[in-house]
Amino acid sequence: MKSPFGRRWIARVRGEEAIDLKLNACIEGYNNLIGTFGLPQTQQRYMSENIPKRKAAKNFSITDDWVSIANGLLKKGREMEAAGLKELDKGAVSLITSLDALVVQLNEPNVYYYSKAYEGDNFVKREAADAGLHAAFERSTIDMA
């Protein structure tokens, strides 16, 4: 007896599953990016520290954790093959590229802050890199929209 599920049906189901998996990864990544600890809150927290006017008297740290997790999920979704999602891939490439740059810039100061090197130079090193981080936040926010 012949199976009621022919090769076309199986191929269609596999194609739909691939689309679902890709969309789920991208949606989960984007939700993490816009969520409670995502890009907007990370940016707000960093901006509120006002690095150019900051003094070394107070502890400070910034983390890229949620942004990095979101970016990883977006990359995972981008790498998955699924028919008919070229526009999604195009937007994902732009966002992933800007988030990659942001994550690097958010990671750079971690050693500086955790080692409290800012106490010795009164944030001079961070002030020099502050404008670049502002630009990375702005680019990521534009690409996220």
N, C-alpha and C positions, 0 to 999 in steps of 0.2 A: 504494500500500500504506500502511495506517495504522501509525503508530508504536506500538510496544508500551508506550511511556512516555507515558501520558496526562497531562492537566493535573493531575489529583489527585495522581498520583505525583510529578510535578515540584514541586508545591506542598508535598507532604509532605517531600521531600528538602530543599527550601529552608528549611522550618520546622526540620528537624533540624539543618541547617547553622547556622542562626541561634542555636539553643540551644547547639550545640557552641562557636561563637565566643564567645558570652556567658559560658558556663561557663569556657572556657579563659582569658579575660581575668580573670575574678574569681578563679579558682584561682591563676593566676600572680601576681596582686596579693597575695592572701592568703599565698602561699608566700614572697614577698619580705618581707611584713610579719612573718612568724614566723621567717624565715631567720636566718642567721648575723649579719647586720648590721641586722636589722629592729628592730621596736619593743622587744622585751625587752632586747636588747643596748644600744640607744640609751638606754633608760630606766636600765638598770643603770649604764652609763657616766656618765650625768648625775648620778644619785644618789650614786655613789661620789665625786664631786668635792666633795660636802658644801658647797655654796655659802655657807650662812650662817656657816660656821666657816673659810672659805677666806681665805687671805692672798694678796696680789698678787705674791708672789715667784715663782710658777711659771706658765708659759704654760698656757693653757687654750683649747680650742675644742670646740664641739659641732656636729654636722652632722645635717641632716634628710634627707640624700640618699636612703637606702634607704626611709625612711618615706614620703617624697615620691613616689618612684618607685612604691611599692606603692599609694599613694593614687591616683595617676594611672591605674594599671591598673584599680583598682576602679571609678573614675569611668568609664573607657572601657567596662567591662563593664556598668555600671549604665545607661549611655546606649543600649546596644544593645537593640533590640526582639526579644523571643523569648517565645513563648506558654508559659504555665504556670509562670513563674518569679517570680510576685508576692512570695512569701515571701523569695526571694533579694534582690529589689530592696528590700524593706522593711528587711531587715538591713543591706544595703549603704548605704542612706541614713543610717542611724544611725552606722555606722562611718565613712563618708566625712565626715560632719559633725564628728565628734570628731577625726578625723585632720586635717581642715582647720584646726581651732583649734590643734592641737598643732604643725603645721608652721609656722603663723604665729609661735607662741611660741618655737619652736626657731630661727627665722630672725632674730627680733628681736635676740638677743644677739650675732649673728655680727659685726656692725660693731663693737660694743662690745669683743668679745674680740680681733678681728683688729687693731683700732686700738690695742689695749692701754689703753683708757680706764680699765680697772679698776685700773691702777697709780696713777692719780690719785685715785680715790675708794675704794680698797681694797674693791671689790665691793659698795659700798652700793647702787648702782643695781640690780645683779643680785639682791641679797638681797630687795629690794622686789618683784621679779617672780618670785622662786623659788616661792612658794606657788601661784601661778597655773600655773606649769609642772608642778608636782607634780600638781595637780588635772587638768590636760590629759592627762598620762600616765595617771592613774588612770581617767579617763573612756574614753580610747582602749583601754586594756587590758580594761575591762569590756565595751565594745562589740565587741571582737575575739573575746571568748569565745563 
